[in-house]
Amino acid sequence: MRRILIIVFLSFAMSRLAAQDLDSLFQVFDNNKGEVAYQAAVAIDEVIGREPNFDPESDKDDIKLKVLRTMILYFYENNDFQHVVHYSEIGIAHYSEIGDLFNQAGCTMTLANAYQRLGQLDKAIDCYNQCNDLMDQIGGEMAAVNKRYVINNIAEIHLAMNEYETAEEMYRKCIEMLGTVDAADTASNLDLATYYQNLAEVRIAQNKAQPDDSKLAEAVSYAEQSLDLSQRYQDTPHKIINRLAALSKAYFQTGRTDESLKVMEEALRIAKENGEVFLETSIYVQKGQFESELGHAAAAEQCYEQAIAMAEENHFNELLQEALESAYHLTRESNPRLALAYFEQSVAMKDSVFNENQQQLIRDYQVRYAMQEKEHELALEQEKAKRNRLYTIILSVTALLLFIIAVIWYRLANIRKKRAEELAHLNETKDHLFTIISHDVKTPVGAMCSVLRGLTDNYDTTNDTDREASLIMLRSSSEALNARMANIMHWVKGELENSIIEATDFNLAQLVDECIKTQETAIGLKSLKVANNVPPELTAHDDANVVSLVLQNLLSNAVKFSYPNGEVDISAKSQGDCVWVTVTDNGMGISEKKLEKIFRYMTSSAKGTGGETGTGIGLFVTKELMEKIGGEISIESQKDLGTTVRFSIKK
């Protein structure tokens, strides 16, 4: 009975202890059985802050494996890799004894990771090789996947040892084992993102050792592909932050410092939003190194101070050591006193790690002493704990019910609001459509019918010149009407459907040539000179149909408002992640008053230089199309001097 009381007290007392005292609880669990062992296992889960996933009737071996997994994960998350090594070895021995090869391999891989983080690379490689042998014995698809992970991790070790060729060969072996990746296979695409990032890290390290522009270009390409796959397949924030950090390093080495710092700031933002404190600290160290290389000593020191504070608070000893050494080198000449402080702090940290085992022995003794002193308080405290748990359950259930009710009410309100907005939008769309058809389609169709009637009724008496003029007018009117209908139908489709943007790679100069061909008649009638000055090799990545419609609208306007023998110029320039396309004419221009509302819906259209009429919907549809593909559009014009329209599409 006394032993049971002791271990019940243990479950209460140990919940107040630091995580490092879990060793004592595990010893109690391992050296006992029955109720004593069960209560020790429950106490371990309470100290860690997890709900037990076993009950008093569970077999002790089953409980032991669950407790080991919980403790290994806890120590791994807290960067205590010495404990990870200890408990992984216990787990491996136990799995080997019961013949569970799969979990033995998983525990061996965890042990290898821990050795790798501790810098004991020879032991890490030995464990990875053991894991590979176990996977060969297991066989099957999952074993093949795990073999790739093992090869990837071994490659990381070779990279850390500056064996770049070996690391690259192994990463490429992983990609070869992955094979052809289906676009619908999320897991394989995310694995591919990891391998691309690793190849980028190889190229970055190689360039650092021996500068090579070709390797830098490959580093940027691999890093960009890795980030694109992670974002497209909704990778974990942890992985996306790593991808951004790699891309930032690649940009920095290529001299694209502004882009590098911008990407790094994005990584910091995601790390803060998702509580990735370790990565956030690491990025501050990296940013400090970048700022130092750029000669921004104050900014670099600020980054190092932030990293040091976070590393100390969260016990990231490895990052703390790196930040202290970087800060020491930064301030060694400019501020020797401060540099000395950083150096002393670094030495003190090393001493504290060296004495950790001695401190553990002292803490174990204090725990045993505290248990003896507090034993008589056990009964009252346990009853109080039971009441508190009951109150917590009642409050939690009540809060959950209130939350569910609030969510249901909120969703119903949103549904009603959305339906009302959709109905109003449909009514507005219908009214707009009727207005356009009655004003802008009916009139030109009637005029064409009138010309056709006159031409057919008086065909024999009409001379060739008048007949040709009528046909030219009919062709021009039909082309204009066709353009109007294309705008109207695209606008209606966009209003009534959630049309999908289908981005593809296309040659922009060829697309411009195609758009110019559609306007050949109107261009010829005015003897205009239309120049396609888009670089022949320039490629864009966007919805080609949308870009074509935008170009046709802008080119049609340029032709319409140009004087005979005038000039129209179409050019494009790559800028950042976008391509900016410019359409310029030297025609009649737009007044300042009309320019203010040029993109508004149903803006009345002025007549062209040849008396051409329009619907006023063209630029409105163009504006909506640009918003749909995420682009920008702007217009500049001066009366009688001409107009320039610029819009952006994705590179």
C-alpha positions as CSV (number, residue, x, y, z in Angstrom):
1,M,0.0,0.0,0.0
2,R,2.9,2.4,0.9
3,R,4.4,1.8,-2.6
4,I,1.1,2.7,-4.3
5,L,0.8,5.9,-2.2
6,I,4.3,6.9,-3.1
7,I,3.7,6.5,-6.8
8,V,0.3,8.3,-6.7
9,F,2.1,11.2,-5.0
10,L,4.8,10.9,-7.7
11,S,2.2,11.6,-10.4
12,F,1.2,14.8,-8.6
13,A,4.6,16.0,-7.6
14,M,6.3,15.3,-10.9
15,S,3.8,17.4,-12.8
16,R,5.5,20.4,-11.3
17,L,9.0,19.3,-12.2
18,A,11.1,20.3,-15.2
19,A,11.2,18.0,-18.3
20,Q,14.7,16.8,-17.6
21,D,13.5,15.0,-14.5
22,L,11.6,12.5,-16.6
23,D,14.5,10.1,-16.2
24,S,13.5,9.4,-12.6
25,L,9.9,8.6,-13.5
26,F,11.0,6.2,-16.2
27,Q,13.3,4.4,-13.8
28,V,10.3,4.0,-11.4
29,F,8.2,2.7,-14.3
30,D,10.9,0.3,-15.6
31,N,11.7,-1.1,-12.1
32,N,8.1,-1.8,-11.1
33,K,4.9,-3.3,-12.4
34,G,1.2,-3.2,-11.8
35,E,-0.3,0.0,-10.3
36,V,3.1,1.5,-9.5
37,A,4.3,1.2,-13.1
38,Y,0.9,2.4,-14.5
39,Q,0.9,5.6,-12.3
40,A,4.5,6.3,-13.2
41,A,3.6,6.1,-16.9
42,V,0.6,8.5,-16.3
43,A,2.9,10.9,-14.5
44,I,5.3,10.9,-17.4
45,D,2.5,11.9,-19.8
46,E,1.3,14.6,-17.3
47,V,4.8,16.1,-17.0
48,I,5.0,16.2,-20.8
49,G,1.5,17.6,-21.2
50,R,-0.1,14.8,-23.2
51,E,-3.1,12.7,-22.6
52,P,-2.3,9.0,-21.8
53,N,-3.2,6.7,-24.7
54,F,-3.3,3.6,-22.5
55,D,-5.4,2.3,-19.5
56,P,-4.6,0.2,-16.3
57,E,-5.5,-3.0,-18.1
58,S,-2.9,-2.4,-20.9
59,D,0.1,-4.8,-21.1
60,K,3.2,-3.2,-19.6
61,D,5.2,-3.9,-22.8
62,D,2.6,-2.0,-24.8
63,I,2.6,0.9,-22.3
64,K,6.4,1.0,-22.3
65,L,6.5,1.4,-26.1
66,K,4.0,4.2,-26.0
67,V,5.8,5.9,-23.2
68,L,9.1,5.6,-25.1
69,R,7.6,7.1,-28.2
70,T,6.2,10.0,-26.2
71,M,9.5,10.7,-24.4
72,I,11.6,10.5,-27.6
73,L,9.3,12.9,-29.4
74,Y,9.3,15.3,-26.4
75,F,13.1,15.4,-26.1
76,Y,13.5,15.7,-29.9
77,E,11.1,18.7,-29.9
78,N,13.1,20.3,-27.1
79,N,16.5,19.7,-28.8
80,D,17.7,17.4,-26.0
81,F,19.4,14.9,-28.3
82,Q,21.4,13.2,-25.6
83,H,18.1,11.9,-24.1
84,V,16.8,11.1,-27.6
85,V,19.9,8.8,-28.0
86,H,19.4,7.2,-24.6
87,Y,15.7,6.3,-25.1
88,S,16.0,5.5,-28.8
89,E,18.6,2.8,-27.8
90,I,16.1,1.4,-25.2
91,G,13.4,1.4,-27.8
92,I,15.6,-0.4,-30.5
93,A,16.5,-3.1,-28.0
94,H,12.9,-3.7,-27.1
95,Y,11.6,-3.8,-30.7
96,S,14.4,-6.1,-31.6
97,E,13.4,-8.4,-28.7
98,I,9.8,-8.7,-29.9
99,G,10.7,-8.9,-33.6
100,D,9.0,-5.6,-34.7
101,L,11.4,-4.7,-37.6
102,F,9.4,-1.8,-38.9
103,N,9.4,0.1,-35.6
104,Q,12.9,-0.9,-34.9
105,A,13.9,0.7,-38.2
106,G,11.9,3.9,-37.3
107,C,13.7,4.1,-33.9
108,T,17.0,3.5,-35.6
109,M,16.4,6.4,-38.0
110,T,15.5,8.7,-35.0
111,L,18.7,7.7,-33.3
112,A,20.7,8.5,-36.5
113,N,19.0,11.9,-36.6
114,A,19.9,12.6,-33.0
115,Y,23.6,11.6,-33.6
116,Q,23.6,13.9,-36.7
117,R,22.3,16.9,-34.6
118,L,24.9,16.1,-32.0
119,G,27.7,16.3,-34.6
120,Q,28.6,12.6,-34.2
121,L,28.5,11.9,-37.9
122,D,30.2,8.6,-37.9
123,K,27.6,7.1,-35.5
124,A,24.9,8.7,-37.5
125,I,26.0,7.1,-40.8
126,D,26.3,3.7,-39.0
127,C,22.7,4.0,-37.8
128,Y,21.4,5.0,-41.2
129,N,23.2,1.9,-42.7
130,Q,21.5,-0.3,-40.1
131,C,18.2,1.3,-40.9
132,N,18.8,0.6,-44.6
133,D,19.5,-3.1,-43.9
134,L,16.2,-3.4,-41.9
135,M,14.3,-1.8,-44.7
136,D,15.7,-4.4,-47.1
137,Q,14.4,-7.1,-44.8
138,I,11.0,-5.5,-44.6
139,G,10.5,-4.8,-48.3
140,G,7.4,-3.2,-49.8
141,E,6.4,0.4,-50.9
142,M,6.8,2.0,-47.5
143,A,10.2,0.5,-47.0
144,A,11.3,2.0,-50.4
145,V,10.0,5.4,-49.3
146,N,12.0,5.1,-46.0
147,K,15.1,4.1,-47.9
148,R,14.9,7.4,-49.8
149,Y,14.7,9.3,-46.5
150,V,17.7,7.4,-45.3
151,I,19.8,8.2,-48.4
152,N,18.7,11.9,-48.2
153,N,19.8,12.1,-44.5
154,I,23.2,10.5,-45.3
155,A,23.6,13.0,-48.1
156,E,23.1,15.8,-45.6
157,I,26.0,14.4,-43.6
158,H,28.2,14.4,-46.6
159,L,27.2,17.9,-47.3
160,A,28.1,18.9,-43.8
161,M,31.5,17.3,-44.3
162,N,32.0,19.4,-47.5
163,E,31.8,16.2,-49.7
164,Y,29.7,18.0,-52.3
165,E,29.9,15.5,-55.2
166,T,28.9,12.6,-52.9
167,A,26.0,14.6,-51.5
168,E,24.8,15.6,-54.9
169,E,25.0,12.1,-56.2
170,M,22.9,10.8,-53.4
171,Y,20.2,13.5,-53.7
172,R,19.9,12.7,-57.4
173,K,19.6,9.1,-56.5
174,C,16.6,10.0,-54.3
175,I,15.0,11.8,-57.3
176,E,15.7,8.7,-59.5
177,M,14.1,6.4,-56.9
178,L,11.1,8.7,-56.8
179,G,10.6,8.3,-60.5
180,T,8.0,10.1,-62.6
181,V,5.9,12.2,-60.3
182,D,2.2,12.5,-61.0
183,A,0.8,16.0,-60.6
184,A,-1.9,14.5,-58.3
185,D,0.6,12.8,-56.0
186,T,1.0,15.4,-53.2
187,A,3.4,13.4,-51.1
188,S,5.8,12.7,-53.9
189,N,5.8,16.3,-55.1
190,L,6.6,17.4,-51.5
191,D,9.4,14.9,-51.4
192,L,10.7,16.3,-54.7
193,A,10.6,19.8,-53.2
194,T,12.9,18.6,-50.4
195,Y,15.4,17.1,-52.9
196,Y,15.4,20.3,-55.0
197,Q,16.1,22.3,-51.8
198,N,19.0,20.0,-50.9
199,L,20.5,20.3,-54.4
200,A,20.2,24.1,-54.0
201,E,22.1,23.8,-50.7
202,V,24.8,21.8,-52.4
203,R,25.3,24.5,-55.1
204,I,25.3,27.3,-52.5
205,A,28.0,25.5,-50.5
206,Q,30.0,24.8,-53.6
207,N,29.9,28.4,-54.7
208,K,30.9,29.5,-51.2
209,A,34.0,27.3,-51.4
210,Q,34.8,28.2,-55.0
211,P,32.7,30.9,-56.7
212,D,31.0,29.8,-59.9
213,D,28.2,31.7,-61.6
214,S,26.8,28.6,-63.2
215,K,26.4,26.9,-59.9
216,L,24.7,30.0,-58.5
217,A,22.2,30.0,-61.3
218,E,21.4,26.3,-60.6
219,A,21.1,27.1,-56.9
220,V,18.5,29.8,-57.6
221,S,16.6,27.5,-60.0
222,Y,16.5,24.6,-57.6
223,A,15.5,26.8,-54.7
224,E,12.7,28.4,-56.7
225,Q,11.3,25.1,-57.9
226,S,11.4,23.7,-54.3
227,L,9.5,26.7,-52.9
228,D,7.0,26.6,-55.8
229,L,6.2,22.9,-55.1
230,S,5.9,23.4,-51.4
231,Q,3.5,26.3,-51.8
232,R,1.5,24.7,-54.6
233,Y,0.9,21.5,-52.6
234,Q,0.4,23.3,-49.3
235,D,3.4,22.0,-47.4
236,T,3.8,22.5,-43.7
237,P,4.9,26.0,-42.5
238,H,8.1,24.4,-41.2
239,K,9.1,23.1,-44.7
240,I,8.0,26.4,-46.5
241,I,10.2,28.4,-44.1
242,N,13.2,26.2,-44.9
243,R,12.5,26.6,-48.6
244,L,12.4,30.4,-48.2
245,A,15.6,30.4,-46.2
246,A,17.4,28.4,-48.9
247,L,16.1,30.7,-51.7
248,S,17.2,33.7,-49.6
249,K,20.8,32.4,-49.4
250,A,20.8,31.7,-53.2
251,Y,19.6,35.2,-54.0
252,F,22.1,36.7,-51.6
253,Q,25.0,34.9,-53.3
254,T,23.9,36.0,-56.7
255,G,24.0,39.7,-55.6
256,R,20.1,40.0,-55.5
257,T,20.3,41.3,-52.0
258,D,16.9,43.1,-52.0
259,E,15.1,40.0,-53.1
260,S,17.1,37.9,-50.6
261,L,16.1,40.1,-47.7
262,K,12.5,40.3,-48.9
263,V,12.3,36.5,-49.0
264,M,13.9,36.3,-45.6
265,E,11.3,38.7,-44.1
266,E,8.6,36.4,-45.6
267,A,10.2,33.4,-43.8
268,L,10.3,35.4,-40.6
269,R,6.6,36.3,-40.9
270,I,5.5,32.7,-41.4
271,A,7.7,31.5,-38.6
272,K,6.2,34.0,-36.2
273,E,2.6,33.3,-37.3
274,N,3.1,29.5,-36.8
275,G,5.2,29.5,-33.6
276,E,8.3,28.1,-35.3
277,V,10.6,29.6,-32.7
278,F,13.7,27.5,-33.7
279,L,13.5,28.5,-37.3
280,E,12.8,32.1,-36.4
281,T,15.9,32.1,-34.3
282,S,17.9,30.5,-37.1
283,I,16.7,33.1,-39.6
284,Y,17.8,35.9,-37.3
285,V,21.3,34.4,-37.3
286,Q,21.3,34.1,-41.1
287,K,20.0,37.7,-41.5
288,G,22.6,39.0,-39.2
289,Q,25.3,37.3,-41.3
290,F,23.9,38.8,-44.4
291,E,23.7,42.3,-42.9
292,S,27.3,41.9,-41.7
293,E,28.5,41.0,-45.2
294,L,26.6,44.1,-46.6
295,G,28.5,46.3,-44.1
296,H,25.3,47.1,-42.0
297,A,27.0,46.5,-38.6
298,A,24.1,48.0,-36.5
299,A,21.4,45.9,-38.3
300,A,23.6,42.8,-38.0
301,E,24.2,43.3,-34.3
302,Q,20.4,43.8,-33.7
303,C,19.7,40.5,-35.5
304,Y,22.3,38.7,-33.4
305,E,20.9,40.2,-30.1
306,Q,17.4,39.0,-31.1
307,A,18.8,35.5,-31.9
308,I,20.7,35.3,-28.7
309,A,17.7,36.3,-26.6
310,M,15.4,33.7,-28.3
311,A,18.1,31.0,-28.1
312,E,18.7,31.5,-24.4
313,E,14.9,31.6,-23.7
314,N,14.2,28.3,-25.6
315,H,17.5,26.5,-24.8
316,F,18.6,26.3,-28.4
317,N,22.3,25.8,-27.5
318,E,23.6,25.1,-31.0
319,L,22.0,28.3,-32.4
320,L,23.1,30.3,-29.3
321,Q,26.7,29.2,-29.8
322,E,26.5,30.2,-33.5
323,A,24.9,33.6,-32.7
324,L,27.5,34.4,-30.0
325,E,30.4,33.6,-32.2
326,S,29.0,35.6,-35.1
327,A,28.4,38.6,-32.8
328,Y,31.9,38.2,-31.4
329,H,33.5,38.4,-34.9
330,L,31.2,41.3,-35.8
331,T,32.2,43.5,-32.8
332,R,35.8,42.3,-32.3
333,E,37.4,45.4,-33.8
334,S,34.6,48.0,-33.5
335,N,33.7,47.3,-29.9
336,P,36.3,45.1,-28.1
337,R,34.5,45.3,-24.7
338,L,31.2,44.0,-26.2
339,A,33.1,41.4,-28.2
340,L,34.7,40.2,-24.9
341,A,31.2,39.9,-23.3
342,Y,30.0,37.7,-26.2
343,F,33.1,35.6,-25.9
344,E,32.7,35.1,-22.2
345,Q,29.1,34.2,-22.6
346,S,30.0,31.6,-25.2
347,V,32.6,30.0,-22.9
348,A,30.1,30.0,-20.0
349,M,27.5,28.3,-22.1
350,K,30.0,25.5,-23.0
351,D,30.8,25.0,-19.4
352,S,27.1,24.7,-18.5
353,V,26.7,22.0,-21.1
354,F,29.8,20.2,-19.7
355,N,28.3,20.2,-16.2
356,E,24.8,19.1,-17.2
357,N,25.3,15.5,-16.1
358,Q,26.5,16.5,-12.6
359,Q,23.5,18.8,-12.3
360,Q,21.2,16.0,-13.2
361,L,22.5,13.8,-10.4
362,I,21.8,16.7,-7.9
363,R,18.3,17.2,-9.3
364,D,17.6,13.4,-8.9
365,Y,18.6,13.6,-5.2
366,Q,16.4,16.7,-4.7
367,V,13.4,14.9,-6.2
368,R,13.7,11.9,-3.9
369,Y,14.1,14.2,-0.9
370,A,11.0,16.2,-1.9
371,M,9.0,13.0,-2.2
372,Q,9.7,12.0,1.4
373,E,8.9,15.4,2.7
374,K,5.6,15.8,0.9
375,E,4.2,12.3,1.2
376,H,1.7,13.2,4.0
377,E,0.0,15.8,1.7
378,L,-0.8,13.3,-1.0
379,A,-4.4,12.4,-0.1
380,L,-5.7,16.0,0.1
381,E,-3.9,17.1,-3.0
382,Q,-5.2,14.1,-5.0
383,E,-8.8,14.8,-4.0
384,K,-8.4,18.5,-4.9
385,A,-6.9,17.5,-8.3
386,K,-10.0,15.2,-9.0
387,R,-12.4,18.1,-8.3
388,N,-10.4,20.4,-10.4
389,R,-10.5,17.9,-13.3
390,L,-14.2,17.6,-13.0
391,Y,-14.7,21.3,-13.0
392,T,-12.4,21.6,-16.0
393,I,-14.4,19.0,-17.9
394,I,-17.8,20.7,-17.2
395,L,-16.4,24.1,-18.2
396,S,-14.8,22.7,-21.3
397,V,-18.1,20.9,-22.4
398,T,-20.1,24.1,-21.8
399,A,-17.6,26.2,-23.7
400,L,-17.6,23.7,-26.6
401,L,-21.4,23.8,-26.8
402,L,-21.5,27.6,-26.8
403,F,-18.8,27.6,-29.5
404,I,-20.7,25.2,-31.7
405,I,-23.9,27.2,-31.4
406,A,-22.0,30.4,-32.3
407,V,-20.4,28.8,-35.3
408,I,-23.7,27.4,-36.6
409,W,-25.3,30.9,-36.2
410,Y,-22.4,32.6,-37.9
411,R,-22.5,30.2,-40.8
412,L,-26.3,30.5,-41.3
413,A,-25.9,34.3,-41.2
414,N,-23.1,34.1,-43.8
415,I,-25.2,31.8,-46.1
416,R,-28.2,34.2,-46.0
417,K,-25.9,37.2,-46.7
418,K,-24.2,35.4,-49.6
419,R,-27.4,34.4,-51.2
420,A,-28.8,37.9,-51.0
421,E,-25.6,39.3,-52.6
422,E,-25.7,36.6,-55.3
423,L,-29.3,37.5,-56.2
424,A,-28.6,41.2,-56.3
425,H,-25.5,40.6,-58.5
426,L,-27.6,38.4,-60.9
427,N,-30.2,41.2,-61.2
428,E,-27.6,43.8,-61.8
429,T,-25.9,41.6,-64.4
430,K,-29.2,41.0,-66.2
431,D,-30.0,44.8,-66.3
432,H,-26.4,45.5,-67.6
433,L,-26.7,42.8,-70.3
434,F,-30.1,44.1,-71.6
435,T,-28.7,47.7,-71.7
436,I,-25.7,46.6,-73.7
437,I,-27.7,44.5,-76.2
438,S,-30.3,47.2,-76.8
439,H,-27.8,50.1,-77.1
440,D,-24.6,48.5,-78.5
441,V,-25.6,45.5,-80.5
442,K,-29.1,46.3,-81.9
443,T,-28.0,49.6,-83.5
444,P,-25.0,48.3,-85.5
445,V,-26.9,45.2,-86.5
446,G,-29.7,47.4,-87.8
447,A,-27.3,49.5,-89.8
448,M,-25.7,46.5,-91.4
449,C,-29.1,45.1,-92.3
450,S,-30.0,48.5,-93.9
451,V,-26.8,48.5,-96.0
452,L,-27.3,44.9,-97.1
453,R,-30.9,45.7,-98.0
454,G,-29.8,48.6,-100.1
455,L,-27.0,46.6,-101.7
456,T,-29.2,43.7,-102.7
457,D,-32.2,45.8,-103.8
458,N,-30.0,48.1,-106.0
459,Y,-27.3,45.6,-106.9
460,D,-27.6,46.0,-110.7
461,T,-27.7,49.8,-110.6
462,T,-24.8,50.2,-108.0
463,N,-21.4,50.9,-109.5
464,D,-18.4,48.9,-108.4
465,T,-16.9,51.7,-106.3
466,D,-20.1,52.1,-104.2
467,R,-20.5,48.3,-104.0
468,E,-16.9,48.0,-102.8
469,A,-17.4,50.8,-100.3
470,S,-20.5,49.1,-99.0
471,L,-18.7,45.8,-98.6
472,I,-15.7,47.4,-96.8
473,M,-18.1,49.1,-94.5
474,L,-20.0,45.8,-93.8
475,R,-16.7,44.0,-93.1
476,S,-15.5,46.8,-90.8
477,S,-18.9,46.9,-89.0
478,S,-19.0,43.1,-88.6
479,E,-15.4,42.9,-87.2
480,A,-16.3,45.7,-84.8
481,L,-19.5,43.9,-83.8
482,N,-17.6,40.6,-83.4
483,A,-15.1,42.4,-81.0
484,R,-18.1,43.8,-79.1
485,M,-19.7,40.4,-78.8
486,A,-16.4,38.9,-77.6
487,N,-16.2,41.5,-74.9
488,I,-19.8,41.1,-73.9
489,M,-19.7,37.3,-73.8
490,H,-16.4,37.3,-71.8
491,W,-17.9,39.8,-69.4
492,V,-21.2,37.7,-69.0
493,K,-19.2,34.5,-68.5
494,G,-17.0,36.2,-65.8
495,E,-20.2,37.6,-64.1
496,L,-22.2,34.4,-64.1
497,E,-19.5,31.8,-63.7
498,N,-16.5,31.3,-61.5
499,S,-14.2,31.0,-64.6
500,I,-10.9,29.3,-64.0
501,I,-7.6,31.0,-64.9
502,E,-5.5,28.5,-66.8
503,A,-1.9,29.8,-66.8
504,T,0.5,28.4,-69.4
505,D,3.9,29.4,-70.8
506,F,3.6,31.3,-74.1
507,N,5.7,33.5,-76.4
508,L,4.5,37.0,-76.0
509,A,5.9,38.4,-79.3
510,Q,3.9,35.7,-81.2
511,L,0.7,36.5,-79.3
512,V,1.1,40.2,-80.3
513,D,1.6,39.2,-83.9
514,E,-1.7,37.2,-83.8
515,C,-3.5,40.2,-82.3
516,I,-2.2,42.6,-85.0
517,K,-3.4,40.2,-87.7
518,T,-7.0,40.4,-86.3
519,Q,-6.9,44.2,-86.9
520,E,-5.3,44.2,-90.3
521,T,-8.4,45.6,-92.1
522,A,-8.8,48.6,-89.8
523,I,-5.0,49.2,-89.8
524,G,-4.9,49.1,-93.6
525,L,-7.8,51.5,-93.9
526,K,-5.9,54.1,-92.0
527,S,-2.5,53.3,-93.4
528,L,-1.2,52.9,-89.8
529,K,2.3,51.7,-88.9
530,V,2.0,49.1,-86.1
531,A,5.3,48.0,-84.6
532,N,5.8,44.8,-82.5
533,N,8.8,45.7,-80.4
534,V,8.4,42.8,-77.9
535,P,11.7,40.8,-77.6
536,P,11.3,37.6,-79.6
537,E,12.6,35.4,-76.7
538,L,10.3,36.9,-74.0
539,T,8.1,34.2,-72.4
540,A,5.1,34.8,-70.1
541,H,3.2,32.5,-67.8
542,D,-0.4,33.4,-67.6
543,D,-3.8,32.8,-69.2
544,A,-3.0,33.3,-72.9
545,N,-6.7,33.7,-73.9
546,V,-7.2,36.5,-71.3
547,V,-4.0,38.3,-72.3
548,S,-5.0,38.0,-76.0
549,L,-8.4,39.6,-75.3
550,V,-6.8,42.4,-73.3
551,L,-4.3,43.1,-76.2
552,Q,-7.0,43.0,-78.8
553,N,-9.1,45.6,-76.8
554,L,-6.1,47.9,-76.4
555,L,-4.9,47.6,-80.0
556,S,-8.5,48.1,-81.3
557,N,-8.7,51.4,-79.2
558,A,-5.2,52.5,-80.5
559,V,-6.3,51.9,-84.1
560,K,-9.7,53.5,-83.6
561,F,-8.3,56.7,-82.2
562,S,-5.2,57.0,-84.4
563,Y,-5.1,59.5,-87.3
564,P,-4.4,58.2,-90.8
565,N,-0.6,57.4,-91.3
566,G,-0.2,57.4,-87.5
567,E,2.0,55.0,-85.5
568,V,1.1,52.3,-82.8
569,D,3.9,50.7,-80.8
570,I,3.6,47.5,-78.7
571,S,6.5,46.7,-76.4
572,A,7.3,44.6,-73.3
573,K,9.8,44.6,-70.5
574,S,10.6,42.1,-67.8
575,Q,10.6,43.6,-64.3
576,G,10.9,41.5,-61.2
577,D,8.3,38.7,-61.2
578,C,6.3,40.4,-63.9
579,V,6.3,41.4,-67.6
580,W,5.0,44.9,-68.3
581,V,3.3,45.3,-71.7
582,T,2.9,48.8,-73.2
583,V,0.6,49.9,-76.1
584,T,1.3,53.4,-77.3
585,D,-0.3,55.5,-80.1
586,N,0.1,59.2,-81.2
587,G,-3.6,59.6,-81.9
588,M,-6.4,61.9,-80.6
589,G,-5.8,61.2,-76.9
590,I,-8.2,61.4,-74.0
591,S,-9.3,64.5,-72.1
592,E,-8.3,64.7,-68.4
593,K,-11.9,64.7,-67.3
594,K,-12.7,61.5,-69.2
595,L,-9.4,59.9,-68.1
596,E,-10.6,59.9,-64.5
597,K,-13.5,57.5,-65.1
598,I,-12.1,55.6,-68.1
599,F,-12.3,52.2,-66.5
600,R,-15.8,52.6,-65.1
601,Y,-18.6,50.4,-66.3
602,M,-20.7,51.8,-69.3
603,T,-18.5,54.8,-69.8
604,S,-19.7,56.4,-73.0
605,S,-17.2,55.8,-75.9
606,A,-16.0,58.7,-78.1
607,K,-16.1,58.3,-81.9
608,G,-12.8,57.3,-83.5
609,T,-10.8,59.4,-86.0
610,G,-12.7,57.6,-88.8
611,G,-16.2,58.0,-87.2
612,E,-16.0,54.5,-85.5
613,T,-18.4,54.0,-82.6
614,G,-18.0,51.8,-79.5
615,T,-19.8,50.3,-76.6
616,G,-17.8,51.8,-73.8
617,I,-17.4,48.3,-72.3
618,G,-14.0,47.4,-73.8
619,L,-11.8,49.1,-71.1
620,F,-14.2,48.0,-68.4
621,V,-13.9,44.4,-69.4
622,T,-10.1,44.8,-69.8
623,K,-9.8,46.1,-66.2
624,E,-11.9,43.2,-64.8
625,L,-9.8,40.7,-66.8
626,M,-6.6,42.1,-65.3
627,E,-8.0,41.9,-61.8
628,K,-9.0,38.3,-62.4
629,I,-5.5,37.2,-63.4
630,G,-3.9,39.3,-60.6
631,G,-2.4,41.9,-62.9
632,E,-2.3,45.7,-63.0
633,I,-3.3,48.2,-65.7
634,S,-2.7,52.0,-66.0
635,I,-3.3,54.6,-68.7
636,E,-1.7,57.9,-69.5
637,S,-3.0,60.3,-72.2
638,Q,-2.8,63.9,-73.4
639,K,-5.4,65.4,-75.7
640,D,-4.2,65.3,-79.3
641,L,-0.8,63.9,-78.3
642,G,-1.7,60.2,-77.9
643,T,-2.2,57.5,-75.3
644,T,-0.1,54.9,-73.5
645,V,-1.6,51.9,-71.7
646,R,0.6,49.6,-69.5
647,F,-0.5,46.3,-68.0
648,S,1.4,43.5,-66.1
649,I,1.3,39.7,-66.5
650,K,3.3,36.9,-64.8
651,K,6.8,36.1,-66.0
